[in-house]
């Protein structure tokens, strides 16, 4: 009786562990998909930051040129 009970418990535990393994694999695959998506989103955000930095640099250059032109014209008036 005890041997049968022990075998039944071991079989139940084995099946329980086997069933849990599938879920963790699915969760790992899902986590990898989310990580890839996050990486792509971060890449897009970095591209936008780079574009904004370029625009700021161009605006600063244009402002400097405008200030220089204004300084040249100021003594004429």
N, CA, C and O atoms as a Tripos MOL2 file, in Angstrom:
@<TRIPOS>MOLECULE
protein
  308   307    77     0     0
PROTEIN
NO_CHARGES

@<TRIPOS>ATOM
      1 N           0.8260   -1.1920    0.0000 N.3       1 UNK1
      2 CA          0.0000    0.0000    0.0000 C.3       1 UNK1
      3 C           0.8720    1.2580    0.0000 C.2       1 UNK1
      4 O           0.6340    2.1850   -0.7750 O.2       1 UNK1
      5 N           1.8740    1.2830    0.8660 N.am      2 UNK2
      6 CA          2.7440    2.4490    0.9310 C.3       2 UNK2
      7 C           3.5430    2.6280   -0.3590 C.2       2 UNK2
      8 O           3.7630    3.7450   -0.8270 O.2       2 UNK2
      9 N           3.9680    1.5000   -0.9180 N.am      3 UNK3
     10 CA          4.7370    1.5750   -2.1470 C.3       3 UNK3
     11 C           3.8670    2.1320   -3.2780 C.2       3 UNK3
     12 O           4.3380    2.9450   -4.0740 O.2       3 UNK3
     13 N           2.6410    1.7160   -3.3540 N.am      4 UNK4
     14 CA          1.7180    2.1910   -4.3780 C.3       4 UNK4
     15 C           1.4430    3.6810   -4.1970 C.2       4 UNK4
     16 O           1.3870    4.4290   -5.1730 O.2       4 UNK4
     17 N           1.2750    4.1050   -2.9580 N.am      5 UNK5
     18 CA          1.0330    5.5040   -2.6670 C.3       5 UNK5
     19 C           2.2590    6.3570   -3.0320 C.2       5 UNK5
     20 O           2.1240    7.4480   -3.5870 O.2       5 UNK5
     21 N           3.4420    5.8460   -2.7140 N.am      6 UNK6
     22 CA          4.6680    6.5700   -3.0340 C.3       6 UNK6
     23 C           4.8400    6.7040   -4.5460 C.2       6 UNK6
     24 O           5.2190    7.7690   -5.0340 O.2       6 UNK6
     25 N           4.5670    5.6450   -5.2800 N.am      7 UNK7
     26 CA          4.6700    5.6860   -6.7460 C.3       7 UNK7
     27 C           3.6540    6.6670   -7.3200 C.2       7 UNK7
     28 O           3.9710    7.4180   -8.2420 O.2       7 UNK7
     29 N           2.4410    6.6650   -6.7850 N.am      8 UNK8
     30 CA          1.4050    7.5840   -7.2590 C.3       8 UNK8
     31 C           1.8120    9.0310   -6.9890 C.2       8 UNK8
     32 O           1.6120    9.9000   -7.8370 O.2       8 UNK8
     33 N           2.3800    9.2900   -5.8140 N.am      9 UNK9
     34 CA          2.8220   10.6430   -5.4970 C.3       9 UNK9
     35 C           3.9600   11.0800   -6.4030 C.2       9 UNK9
     36 O           3.9820   12.2260   -6.8530 O.2       9 UNK9
     37 N           4.9040   10.1920   -6.6780 N.am     10 UNK10
     38 CA          6.0130   10.5300   -7.5720 C.3      10 UNK10
     39 C           5.5110   10.8010   -8.9850 C.2      10 UNK10
     40 O           5.9750   11.7320   -9.6420 O.2      10 UNK10
     41 N           4.5750   10.0000   -9.4480 N.am     11 UNK11
     42 CA          3.9990   10.1900  -10.7750 C.3      11 UNK11
     43 C           3.2680   11.5280  -10.8520 C.2      11 UNK11
     44 O           3.3910   12.2450  -11.8450 O.2      11 UNK11
     45 N           2.5100   11.8660   -9.8150 N.am     12 UNK12
     46 CA          1.7920   13.1360   -9.7730 C.3      12 UNK12
     47 C           2.7670   14.3140   -9.7760 C.2      12 UNK12
     48 O           2.5600   15.2980  -10.4850 O.2      12 UNK12
     49 N           3.8210   14.2040   -8.9860 N.am     13 UNK13
     50 CA          4.8130   15.2780   -8.9230 C.3      13 UNK13
     51 C           5.5180   15.4310  -10.2670 C.2      13 UNK13
     52 O           5.7670   16.5540  -10.7070 O.2      13 UNK13
     53 N           5.8400   14.3250  -10.9190 N.am     14 UNK14
     54 CA          6.5000   14.3670  -12.2180 C.3      14 UNK14
     55 C           5.6020   15.0260  -13.2610 C.2      14 UNK14
     56 O           6.0690   15.8640  -14.0330 O.2      14 UNK14
     57 N           4.3460   14.6670  -13.2930 N.am     15 UNK15
     58 CA          3.4120   15.2590  -14.2360 C.3      15 UNK15
     59 C           3.2080   16.7440  -13.9390 C.2      15 UNK15
     60 O           3.0760   17.5540  -14.8560 O.2      15 UNK15
     61 N           3.1840   17.0890  -12.6770 N.am     16 UNK16
     62 CA          3.0430   18.4920  -12.2940 C.3      16 UNK16
     63 C           4.2230   19.3170  -12.7650 C.2      16 UNK16
     64 O           4.0440   20.4260  -13.2680 O.2      16 UNK16
     65 N           5.4210   18.7930  -12.6080 N.am     17 UNK17
     66 CA          6.6160   19.5000  -13.0620 C.3      17 UNK17
     67 C           6.6650   19.6000  -14.5880 C.2      17 UNK17
     68 O           7.0710   20.6220  -15.1410 O.2      17 UNK17
     69 N           6.2520   18.5410  -15.2500 N.am     18 UNK18
     70 CA          6.2490   18.5570  -16.7110 C.3      18 UNK18
     71 C           5.2570   19.5910  -17.2370 C.2      18 UNK18
     72 O           5.5320   20.2570  -18.2350 O.2      18 UNK18
     73 N           4.1220   19.7300  -16.5870 N.am     19 UNK19
     74 CA          3.1150   20.6970  -17.0090 C.3      19 UNK19
     75 C           3.6100   22.1230  -16.7790 C.2      19 UNK19
     76 O           3.3140   23.0140  -17.5750 O.2      19 UNK19
     77 N           4.3460   22.3430  -15.7210 N.am     20 UNK20
     78 CA          4.8580   23.6880  -15.4200 C.3      20 UNK20
     79 C           5.9490   24.1040  -16.4000 C.2      20 UNK20
     80 O           6.0990   25.2920  -16.6860 O.2      20 UNK20
     81 N           6.7020   23.1570  -16.9100 N.am     21 UNK21
     82 CA          7.7960   23.4810  -17.8170 C.3      21 UNK21
     83 C           7.3080   24.1670  -19.0790 C.2      21 UNK21
     84 O           7.9850   25.0600  -19.5900 O.2      21 UNK21
     85 N           6.1840   23.7880  -19.5810 N.am     22 UNK22
     86 CA          5.6360   24.3680  -20.7990 C.3      22 UNK22
     87 C           5.3120   25.8460  -20.6050 C.2      22 UNK22
     88 O           5.5930   26.6680  -21.4770 O.2      22 UNK22
     89 N           4.7280   26.1760  -19.4750 N.am     23 UNK23
     90 CA          4.3510   27.5620  -19.2240 C.3      23 UNK23
     91 C           5.5790   28.4580  -19.1150 C.2      23 UNK23
     92 O           5.5830   29.5810  -19.6200 O.2      23 UNK23
     93 N           6.6080   27.9660  -18.4640 N.am     24 UNK24
     94 CA          7.7930   28.8020  -18.3120 C.3      24 UNK24
     95 C           8.4870   29.0180  -19.6620 C.2      24 UNK24
     96 O           9.0560   30.0830  -19.9000 O.2      24 UNK24
     97 N           8.4430   28.0320  -20.5310 N.am     25 UNK25
     98 CA          8.9990   28.2080  -21.8730 C.3      25 UNK25
     99 C           8.2100   29.2570  -22.6420 C.2      25 UNK25
    100 O           8.7860   30.1070  -23.3220 O.2      25 UNK25
    101 N           6.8820   29.1890  -22.5290 N.am     26 UNK26
    102 CA          6.0370   30.1740  -23.1970 C.3      26 UNK26
    103 C           6.3160   31.5690  -22.6520 C.2      26 UNK26
    104 O           6.3830   32.5400  -23.4070 O.2      26 UNK26
    105 N           6.4760   31.6590  -21.3420 N.am     27 UNK27
    106 CA          6.7520   32.9620  -20.7340 C.3      27 UNK27
    107 C           8.1120   33.4830  -21.1790 C.2      27 UNK27
    108 O           8.2750   34.6840  -21.3950 O.2      27 UNK27
    109 N           9.0780   32.6020  -21.3150 N.am     28 UNK28
    110 CA         10.4080   33.0210  -21.7580 C.3      28 UNK28
    111 C          10.3580   33.5300  -23.1990 C.2      28 UNK28
    112 O          10.9760   34.5460  -23.5180 O.2      28 UNK28
    113 N           9.6320   32.8360  -24.0650 N.am     29 UNK29
    114 CA          9.4940   33.2780  -25.4530 C.3      29 UNK29
    115 C           8.7660   34.6170  -25.5210 C.2      29 UNK29
    116 O           9.1350   35.4950  -26.3020 O.2      29 UNK29
    117 N           7.7360   34.7650  -24.7040 N.am     30 UNK30
    118 CA          6.9830   36.0100  -24.6820 C.3      30 UNK30
    119 C           7.8600   37.1520  -24.1610 C.2      30 UNK30
    120 O           7.8030   38.2720  -24.6690 O.2      30 UNK30
    121 N           8.6630   36.8580  -23.1520 N.am     31 UNK31
    122 CA          9.5670   37.8800  -22.6200 C.3      31 UNK31
    123 C          10.5960   38.2890  -23.6670 C.2      31 UNK31
    124 O          10.9510   39.4640  -23.7610 O.2      31 UNK31
    125 N          11.0730   37.3390  -24.4470 N.am     32 UNK32
    126 CA         12.0230   37.6670  -25.5160 C.3      32 UNK32
    127 C          11.3810   38.5500  -26.5740 C.2      32 UNK32
    128 O          12.0150   39.4770  -27.0780 O.2      32 UNK32
    129 N          10.1350   38.2730  -26.9120 N.am     33 UNK33
    130 CA          9.4320   39.1070  -27.8850 C.3      33 UNK33
    131 C           9.2820   40.5270  -27.3650 C.2      33 UNK33
    132 O           9.4850   41.4950  -28.0980 O.2      33 UNK33
    133 N           8.9230   40.6410  -26.0820 N.am     34 UNK34
    134 CA          8.7700   41.9720  -25.4970 C.3      34 UNK34
    135 C          10.1110   42.6950  -25.4270 C.2      34 UNK34
    136 O          10.1750   43.9070  -25.6350 O.2      34 UNK34
    137 N          11.1660   41.9700  -25.1410 N.am     35 UNK35
    138 CA         12.4950   42.5790  -25.0840 C.3      35 UNK35
    139 C          12.9140   43.0860  -26.4630 C.2      35 UNK35
    140 O          13.4850   44.1700  -26.5790 O.2      35 UNK35
    141 N          12.6310   42.3050  -27.5090 N.am     36 UNK36
    142 CA         12.9450   42.7370  -28.8760 C.3      36 UNK36
    143 C          12.1490   43.9900  -29.2420 C.2      36 UNK36
    144 O          12.6830   44.9190  -29.8470 O.2      36 UNK36
    145 N          10.8680   44.0050  -28.8690 N.am     37 UNK37
    146 CA         10.0260   45.1650  -29.1610 C.3      37 UNK37
    147 C          10.5410   46.3930  -28.4130 C.2      37 UNK37
    148 O          10.5750   47.4950  -28.9620 O.2      37 UNK37
    149 N          10.9340   46.1970  -27.1710 N.am     38 UNK38
    150 CA         11.4740   47.3120  -26.3930 C.3      38 UNK38
    151 C          12.7640   47.8290  -27.0130 C.2      38 UNK38
    152 O          13.0010   49.0360  -27.0450 O.2      38 UNK38
    153 N          13.5910   46.9230  -27.5020 N.am     39 UNK39
    154 CA         14.8440   47.3310  -28.1370 C.3      39 UNK39
    155 C          14.5670   48.1440  -29.4040 C.2      39 UNK39
    156 O          15.2400   49.1420  -29.6630 O.2      39 UNK39
    157 N          13.5870   47.7220  -30.1840 N.am     40 UNK40
    158 CA         13.2220   48.4610  -31.3940 C.3      40 UNK40
    159 C          12.6770   49.8460  -31.0360 C.2      40 UNK40
    160 O          13.0010   50.8380  -31.6890 O.2      40 UNK40
    161 N          11.8520   49.8990  -30.0010 N.am     41 UNK41
    162 CA         11.3000   51.1870  -29.5760 C.3      41 UNK41
    163 C          12.4090   52.1060  -29.0710 C.2      41 UNK41
    164 O          12.3880   53.3080  -29.3360 O.2      41 UNK41
    165 N          13.3630   51.5550  -28.3560 N.am     42 UNK42
    166 CA         14.4810   52.3570  -27.8670 C.3      42 UNK42
    167 C          15.3220   52.8730  -29.0390 C.2      42 UNK42
    168 O          15.8100   54.0030  -29.0100 O.2      42 UNK42
    169 N          15.4840   52.0500  -30.0520 N.am     43 UNK43
    170 CA         16.2350   52.4670  -31.2380 C.3      43 UNK43
    171 C          15.5220   53.6150  -31.9500 C.2      43 UNK43
    172 O          16.1600   54.5780  -32.3730 O.2      43 UNK43
    173 N          14.2120   53.5110  -32.0810 N.am     44 UNK44
    174 CA         13.4370   54.5810  -32.7050 C.3      44 UNK44
    175 C          13.5380   55.8620  -31.8890 C.2      44 UNK44
    176 O          13.6860   56.9500  -32.4450 O.2      44 UNK44
    177 N          13.4590   55.7280  -30.5710 N.am     45 UNK45
    178 CA         13.5500   56.9040  -29.7090 C.3      45 UNK45
    179 C          14.9270   57.5480  -29.8320 C.2      45 UNK45
    180 O          15.0390   58.7730  -29.8580 O.2      45 UNK45
    181 N          15.9670   56.7350  -29.9070 N.am     46 UNK46
    182 CA         17.3180   57.2740  -30.0520 C.3      46 UNK46
    183 C          17.4640   58.0020  -31.3830 C.2      46 UNK46
    184 O          18.1120   59.0470  -31.4520 O.2      46 UNK46
    185 N          16.8660   57.4580  -32.4350 N.am     47 UNK47
    186 CA         16.8990   58.1370  -33.7340 C.3      47 UNK47
    187 C          16.2230   59.5080  -33.6480 C.2      47 UNK47
    188 O          16.7120   60.4870  -34.2100 O.2      47 UNK47
    189 N          15.0980   59.5650  -32.9410 N.am     48 UNK48
    190 CA         14.4010   60.8400  -32.7900 C.3      48 UNK48
    191 C          15.2440   61.8310  -31.9860 C.2      48 UNK48
    192 O          15.2780   63.0220  -32.2980 O.2      48 UNK48
    193 N          15.9220   61.3350  -30.9520 N.am     49 UNK49
    194 CA         16.7910   62.2100  -30.1620 C.3      49 UNK49
    195 C          17.9230   62.7410  -31.0300 C.2      49 UNK49
    196 O          18.2710   63.9190  -30.9530 O.2      49 UNK49
    197 N          18.4950   61.8740  -31.8550 N.am     50 UNK50
    198 CA         19.5720   62.3120  -32.7520 C.3      50 UNK50
    199 C          19.0790   63.3570  -33.7480 C.2      50 UNK50
    200 O          19.7630   64.3450  -34.0130 O.2      50 UNK50
    201 N          17.8910   63.1290  -34.2950 N.am     51 UNK51
    202 CA         17.3220   64.1010  -35.2290 C.3      51 UNK51
    203 C          17.0900   65.4460  -34.5380 C.2      51 UNK51
    204 O          17.3700   66.4990  -35.1100 O.2      51 UNK51
    205 N          16.5860   65.4060  -33.3270 N.am     52 UNK52
    206 CA         16.3480   66.6380  -32.5840 C.3      52 UNK52
    207 C          17.6570   67.3660  -32.2960 C.2      52 UNK52
    208 O          17.7170   68.5940  -32.3640 O.2      52 UNK52
    209 N          18.6930   66.6170  -31.9790 N.am     53 UNK53
    210 CA         19.9980   67.2330  -31.7160 C.3      53 UNK53
    211 C          20.5390   67.9000  -32.9780 C.2      53 UNK53
    212 O          21.1150   68.9860  -32.9070 O.2      53 UNK53
    213 N          20.3570   67.2600  -34.1280 N.am     54 UNK54
    214 CA         20.7960   67.8630  -35.3910 C.3      54 UNK54
    215 C          20.0280   69.1500  -35.6740 C.2      54 UNK54
    216 O          20.6120   70.1500  -36.0910 O.2      54 UNK54
    217 N          18.7240   69.1180  -35.4460 N.am     55 UNK55
    218 CA         17.9080   70.3040  -35.6690 C.3      55 UNK55
    219 C          18.3300   71.4340  -34.7280 C.2      55 UNK55
    220 O          18.3850   72.5960  -35.1320 O.2      55 UNK55
    221 N          18.6270   71.0900  -33.4800 N.am     56 UNK56
    222 CA         19.0850   72.1100  -32.5300 C.3      56 UNK56
    223 C          20.4140   72.7050  -32.9670 C.2      56 UNK56
    224 O          20.6220   73.9130  -32.8540 O.2      56 UNK56
    225 N          21.3070   71.8710  -33.4630 N.am     57 UNK57
    226 CA         22.6000   72.3650  -33.9260 C.3      57 UNK57
    227 C          22.4250   73.2880  -35.1320 C.2      57 UNK57
    228 O          23.0700   74.3330  -35.2160 O.2      57 UNK57
    229 N          21.5570   72.9040  -36.0570 N.am     58 UNK58
    230 CA         21.2940   73.7420  -37.2220 C.3      58 UNK58
    231 C          20.6500   75.0670  -36.8140 C.2      58 UNK58
    232 O          20.9720   76.1160  -37.3720 O.2      58 UNK58
    233 N          19.7420   75.0160  -35.8430 N.am     59 UNK59
    234 CA         19.0960   76.2380  -35.3760 C.3      59 UNK59
    235 C          20.1110   77.1510  -34.6910 C.2      59 UNK59
    236 O          20.0690   78.3690  -34.8640 O.2      59 UNK59
    237 N          21.0080   76.5730  -33.9270 N.am     60 UNK60
    238 CA         22.0330   77.3770  -33.2580 C.3      60 UNK60
    239 C          22.9630   78.0270  -34.2800 C.2      60 UNK60
    240 O          23.3750   79.1760  -34.1190 O.2      60 UNK60
    241 N          23.2870   77.2820  -35.3240 N.am     61 UNK61
    242 CA         24.1420   77.8290  -36.3800 C.3      61 UNK61
    243 C          23.4330   78.9760  -37.1000 C.2      61 UNK61
    244 O          24.0350   80.0140  -37.3730 O.2      61 UNK61
    245 N          22.1640   78.7790  -37.4010 N.am     62 UNK62
    246 CA         21.3910   79.8250  -38.0710 C.3      62 UNK62
    247 C          21.2660   81.0560  -37.1800 C.2      62 UNK62
    248 O          21.3450   82.1860  -37.6620 O.2      62 UNK62
    249 N          21.0720   80.8400  -35.8880 N.am     63 UNK63
    250 CA         20.9820   81.9670  -34.9490 C.3      63 UNK63
    251 C          22.2990   82.7150  -34.8770 C.2      63 UNK63
    252 O          22.3120   83.9450  -34.8240 O.2      63 UNK63
    253 N          23.3990   81.9920  -34.8750 N.am     64 UNK64
    254 CA         24.7150   82.6320  -34.8460 C.3      64 UNK64
    255 C          24.9370   83.4450  -36.1090 C.2      64 UNK64
    256 O          25.4540   84.5600  -36.0410 O.2      64 UNK64
    257 N          24.5570   82.9070  -37.2610 N.am     65 UNK65
    258 CA         24.6980   83.6320  -38.5220 C.3      65 UNK65
    259 C          23.8160   84.8770  -38.5250 C.2      65 UNK65
    260 O          24.2240   85.9320  -39.0120 O.2      65 UNK65
    261 N          22.6230   84.7540  -37.9890 N.am     66 UNK66
    262 CA         21.7100   85.8870  -37.9110 C.3      66 UNK66
    263 C          22.2730   86.9690  -36.9960 C.2      66 UNK66
    264 O          22.2170   88.1560  -37.3180 O.2      66 UNK66
    265 N          22.8100   86.5600  -35.8680 N.am     67 UNK67
    266 CA         23.4180   87.5310  -34.9460 C.3      67 UNK67
    267 C          24.6190   88.2220  -35.5820 C.2      67 UNK67
    268 O          24.8240   89.4220  -35.3960 O.2      67 UNK67
    269 N          25.4020   87.4680  -36.3250 N.am     68 UNK68
    270 CA         26.5750   88.0340  -37.0010 C.3      68 UNK68
    271 C          26.1440   89.0500  -38.0580 C.2      68 UNK68
    272 O          26.7290   90.1270  -38.1750 O.2      68 UNK68
    273 N          25.1190   88.6950  -38.8220 N.am     69 UNK69
    274 CA         24.6140   89.6050  -39.8460 C.3      69 UNK69
    275 C          24.0350   90.8630  -39.2070 C.2      69 UNK69
    276 O          24.2140   91.9660  -39.7230 O.2      69 UNK69
    277 N          23.3560   90.6980  -38.1040 N.am     70 UNK70
    278 CA         22.7840   91.8520  -37.4110 C.3      70 UNK70
    279 C          23.8840   92.7420  -36.8620 C.2      70 UNK70
    280 O          23.7620   93.9670  -36.8780 O.2      70 UNK70
    281 N          24.9470   92.1400  -36.3810 N.am     71 UNK71
    282 CA         26.0610   92.9260  -35.8440 C.3      71 UNK71
    283 C          26.7560   93.7080  -36.9460 C.2      71 UNK71
    284 O          27.2130   94.8260  -36.7070 O.2      71 UNK71
    285 N          26.8480   93.1520  -38.1420 N.am     72 UNK72
    286 CA         27.4690   93.8500  -39.2670 C.3      72 UNK72
    287 C          26.6260   95.0420  -39.7340 C.2      72 UNK72
    288 O          27.1630   96.0780  -40.1270 O.2      72 UNK72
    289 N          25.3090   94.8810  -39.6850 N.am     73 UNK73
    290 CA         24.4130   95.9240  -40.1440 C.3      73 UNK73
    291 C          24.1820   97.0230  -39.1040 C.2      73 UNK73
    292 O          23.7970   98.1340  -39.4680 O.2      73 UNK73
    293 N          24.4010   96.7480  -37.8620 N.am     74 UNK74
    294 CA         24.1050   97.7100  -36.7870 C.3      74 UNK74
    295 C          24.9040   98.9990  -36.9320 C.2      74 UNK74
    296 O          24.3060  100.0650  -36.7860 O.2      74 UNK74
    297 N          26.1940   98.9900  -37.2040 N.am     75 UNK75
    298 CA         26.9330  100.2510  -37.3070 C.3      75 UNK75
    299 C          26.4960  101.1000  -38.5050 C.2      75 UNK75
    300 O          26.6790  102.3170  -38.4820 O.2      75 UNK75
    301 N          25.9350  100.5020  -39.5310 N.am     76 UNK76
    302 CA         25.5340  101.2360  -40.7370 C.3      76 UNK76
    303 C          24.3700  102.1780  -40.4480 C.2      76 UNK76
    304 O          24.2600  103.2340  -41.0700 O.2      76 UNK76
    305 N          23.5240  101.8150  -39.5360 N.am     77 UNK77
    306 CA         22.3430  102.6320  -39.2420 C.3      77 UNK77
    307 C          22.7750  103.7550  -38.4100 C.2      77 UNK77
    308 O          21.9570  104.5920  -38.0280 O.2      77 UNK77
@<TRIPOS>BOND
     1     1     2 1
     2     2     3 1
     3     3     4 2
     4     3     5 am
     5     5     6 1
     6     6     7 1
     7     7     8 2
     8     7     9 am
     9     9    10 1
    10    10    11 1
    11    11    12 2
    12    11    13 am
    13    13    14 1
    14    14    15 1
    15    15    16 2
    16    15    17 am
    17    17    18 1
    18    18    19 1
    19    19    20 2
    20    19    21 am
    21    21    22 1
    22    22    23 1
    23    23    24 2
    24    23    25 am
    25    25    26 1
    26    26    27 1
    27    27    28 2
    28    27    29 am
    29    29    30 1
    30    30    31 1
    31    31    32 2
    32    31    33 am
    33    33    34 1
    34    34    35 1
    35    35    36 2
    36    35    37 am
    37    37    38 1
    38    38    39 1
    39    39    40 2
    40    39    41 am
    41    41    42 1
    42    42    43 1
    43    43    44 2
    44    43    45 am
    45    45    46 1
    46    46    47 1
    47    47    48 2
    48    47    49 am
    49    49    50 1
    50    50    51 1
    51    51    52 2
    52    51    53 am
    53    53    54 1
    54    54    55 1
    55    55    56 2
    56    55    57 am
    57    57    58 1
    58    58    59 1
    59    59    60 2
    60    59    61 am
    61    61    62 1
    62    62    63 1
    63    63    64 2
    64    63    65 am
    65    65    66 1
    66    66    67 1
    67    67    68 2
    68    67    69 am
    69    69    70 1
    70    70    71 1
    71    71    72 2
    72    71    73 am
    73    73    74 1
    74    74    75 1
    75    75    76 2
    76    75    77 am
    77    77    78 1
    78    78    79 1
    79    79    80 2
    80    79    81 am
    81    81    82 1
    82    82    83 1
    83    83    84 2
    84    83    85 am
    85    85    86 1
    86    86    87 1
    87    87    88 2
    88    87    89 am
    89    89    90 1
    90    90    91 1
    91    91    92 2
    92    91    93 am
    93    93    94 1
    94    94    95 1
    95    95    96 2
    96    95    97 am
    97    97    98 1
    98    98    99 1
    99    99   100 2
   100    99   101 am
   101   101   102 1
   102   102   103 1
   103   103   104 2
   104   103   105 am
   105   105   106 1
   106   106   107 1
   107   107   108 2
   108   107   109 am
   109   109   110 1
   110   110   111 1
   111   111   112 2
   112   111   113 am
   113   113   114 1
   114   114   115 1
   115   115   116 2
   116   115   117 am
   117   117   118 1
   118   118   119 1
   119   119   120 2
   120   119   121 am
   121   121   122 1
   122   122   123 1
   123   123   124 2
   124   123   125 am
   125   125   126 1
   126   126   127 1
   127   127   128 2
   128   127   129 am
   129   129   130 1
   130   130   131 1
   131   131   132 2
   132   131   133 am
   133   133   134 1
   134   134   135 1
   135   135   136 2
   136   135   137 am
   137   137   138 1
   138   138   139 1
   139   139   140 2
   140   139   141 am
   141   141   142 1
   142   142   143 1
   143   143   144 2
   144   143   145 am
   145   145   146 1
   146   146   147 1
   147   147   148 2
   148   147   149 am
   149   149   150 1
   150   150   151 1
   151   151   152 2
   152   151   153 am
   153   153   154 1
   154   154   155 1
   155   155   156 2
   156   155   157 am
   157   157   158 1
   158   158   159 1
   159   159   160 2
   160   159   161 am
   161   161   162 1
   162   162   163 1
   163   163   164 2
   164   163   165 am
   165   165   166 1
   166   166   167 1
   167   167   168 2
   168   167   169 am
   169   169   170 1
   170   170   171 1
   171   171   172 2
   172   171   173 am
   173   173   174 1
   174   174   175 1
   175   175   176 2
   176   175   177 am
   177   177   178 1
   178   178   179 1
   179   179   180 2
   180   179   181 am
   181   181   182 1
   182   182   183 1
   183   183   184 2
   184   183   185 am
   185   185   186 1
   186   186   187 1
   187   187   188 2
   188   187   189 am
   189   189   190 1
   190   190   191 1
   191   191   192 2
   192   191   193 am
   193   193   194 1
   194   194   195 1
   195   195   196 2
   196   195   197 am
   197   197   198 1
   198   198   199 1
   199   199   200 2
   200   199   201 am
   201   201   202 1
   202   202   203 1
   203   203   204 2
   204   203   205 am
   205   205   206 1
   206   206   207 1
   207   207   208 2
   208   207   209 am
   209   209   210 1
   210   210   211 1
   211   211   212 2
   212   211   213 am
   213   213   214 1
   214   214   215 1
   215   215   216 2
   216   215   217 am
   217   217   218 1
   218   218   219 1
   219   219   220 2
   220   219   221 am
   221   221   222 1
   222   222   223 1
   223   223   224 2
   224   223   225 am
   225   225   226 1
   226   226   227 1
   227   227   228 2
   228   227   229 am
   229   229   230 1
   230   230   231 1
   231   231   232 2
   232   231   233 am
   233   233   234 1
   234   234   235 1
   235   235   236 2
   236   235   237 am
   237   237   238 1
   238   238   239 1
   239   239   240 2
   240   239   241 am
   241   241   242 1
   242   242   243 1
   243   243   244 2
   244   243   245 am
   245   245   246 1
   246   246   247 1
   247   247   248 2
   248   247   249 am
   249   249   250 1
   250   250   251 1
   251   251   252 2
   252   251   253 am
   253   253   254 1
   254   254   255 1
   255   255   256 2
   256   255   257 am
   257   257   258 1
   258   258   259 1
   259   259   260 2
   260   259   261 am
   261   261   262 1
   262   262   263 1
   263   263   264 2
   264   263   265 am
   265   265   266 1
   266   266   267 1
   267   267   268 2
   268   267   269 am
   269   269   270 1
   270   270   271 1
   271   271   272 2
   272   271   273 am
   273   273   274 1
   274   274   275 1
   275   275   276 2
   276   275   277 am
   277   277   278 1
   278   278   279 1
   279   279   280 2
   280   279   281 am
   281   281   282 1
   282   282   283 1
   283   283   284 2
   284   283   285 am
   285   285   286 1
   286   286   287 1
   287   287   288 2
   288   287   289 am
   289   289   290 1
   290   290   291 1
   291   291   292 2
   292   291   293 am
   293   293   294 1
   294   294   295 1
   295   295   296 2
   296   295   297 am
   297   297   298 1
   298   298   299 1
   299   299   300 2
   300   299   301 am
   301   301   302 1
   302   302   303 1
   303   303   304 2
   304   303   305 am
   305   305   306 1
   306   306   307 1
   307   307   308 2
@<TRIPOS>SUBSTRUCTURE
     1 UNK1         2 RESIDUE 1 A UNK
     2 UNK2         6 RESIDUE 1 A UNK
     3 UNK3        10 RESIDUE 1 A UNK
     4 UNK4        14 RESIDUE 1 A UNK
     5 UNK5        18 RESIDUE 1 A UNK
     6 UNK6        22 RESIDUE 1 A UNK
     7 UNK7        26 RESIDUE 1 A UNK
     8 UNK8        30 RESIDUE 1 A UNK
     9 UNK9        34 RESIDUE 1 A UNK
    10 UNK10       38 RESIDUE 1 A UNK
    11 UNK11       42 RESIDUE 1 A UNK
    12 UNK12       46 RESIDUE 1 A UNK
    13 UNK13       50 RESIDUE 1 A UNK
    14 UNK14       54 RESIDUE 1 A UNK
    15 UNK15       58 RESIDUE 1 A UNK
    16 UNK16       62 RESIDUE 1 A UNK
    17 UNK17       66 RESIDUE 1 A UNK
    18 UNK18       70 RESIDUE 1 A UNK
    19 UNK19       74 RESIDUE 1 A UNK
    20 UNK20       78 RESIDUE 1 A UNK
    21 UNK21       82 RESIDUE 1 A UNK
    22 UNK22       86 RESIDUE 1 A UNK
    23 UNK23       90 RESIDUE 1 A UNK
    24 UNK24       94 RESIDUE 1 A UNK
    25 UNK25       98 RESIDUE 1 A UNK
    26 UNK26      102 RESIDUE 1 A UNK
    27 UNK27      106 RESIDUE 1 A UNK
    28 UNK28      110 RESIDUE 1 A UNK
    29 UNK29      114 RESIDUE 1 A UNK
    30 UNK30      118 RESIDUE 1 A UNK
    31 UNK31      122 RESIDUE 1 A UNK
    32 UNK32      126 RESIDUE 1 A UNK
    33 UNK33      130 RESIDUE 1 A UNK
    34 UNK34      134 RESIDUE 1 A UNK
    35 UNK35      138 RESIDUE 1 A UNK
    36 UNK36      142 RESIDUE 1 A UNK
    37 UNK37      146 RESIDUE 1 A UNK
    38 UNK38      150 RESIDUE 1 A UNK
    39 UNK39      154 RESIDUE 1 A UNK
    40 UNK40      158 RESIDUE 1 A UNK
    41 UNK41      162 RESIDUE 1 A UNK
    42 UNK42      166 RESIDUE 1 A UNK
    43 UNK43      170 RESIDUE 1 A UNK
    44 UNK44      174 RESIDUE 1 A UNK
    45 UNK45      178 RESIDUE 1 A UNK
    46 UNK46      182 RESIDUE 1 A UNK
    47 UNK47      186 RESIDUE 1 A UNK
    48 UNK48      190 RESIDUE 1 A UNK
    49 UNK49      194 RESIDUE 1 A UNK
    50 UNK50      198 RESIDUE 1 A UNK
    51 UNK51      202 RESIDUE 1 A UNK
    52 UNK52      206 RESIDUE 1 A UNK
    53 UNK53      210 RESIDUE 1 A UNK
    54 UNK54      214 RESIDUE 1 A UNK
    55 UNK55      218 RESIDUE 1 A UNK
    56 UNK56      222 RESIDUE 1 A UNK
    57 UNK57      226 RESIDUE 1 A UNK
    58 UNK58      230 RESIDUE 1 A UNK
    59 UNK59      234 RESIDUE 1 A UNK
    60 UNK60      238 RESIDUE 1 A UNK
    61 UNK61      242 RESIDUE 1 A UNK
    62 UNK62      246 RESIDUE 1 A UNK
    63 UNK63      250 RESIDUE 1 A UNK
    64 UNK64      254 RESIDUE 1 A UNK
    65 UNK65      258 RESIDUE 1 A UNK
    66 UNK66      262 RESIDUE 1 A UNK
    67 UNK67      266 RESIDUE 1 A UNK
    68 UNK68      270 RESIDUE 1 A UNK
    69 UNK69      274 RESIDUE 1 A UNK
    70 UNK70      278 RESIDUE 1 A UNK
    71 UNK71      282 RESIDUE 1 A UNK
    72 UNK72      286 RESIDUE 1 A UNK
    73 UNK73      290 RESIDUE 1 A UNK
    74 UNK74      294 RESIDUE 1 A UNK
    75 UNK75      298 RESIDUE 1 A UNK
    76 UNK76      302 RESIDUE 1 A UNK
    77 UNK77      306 RESIDUE 1 A UNK
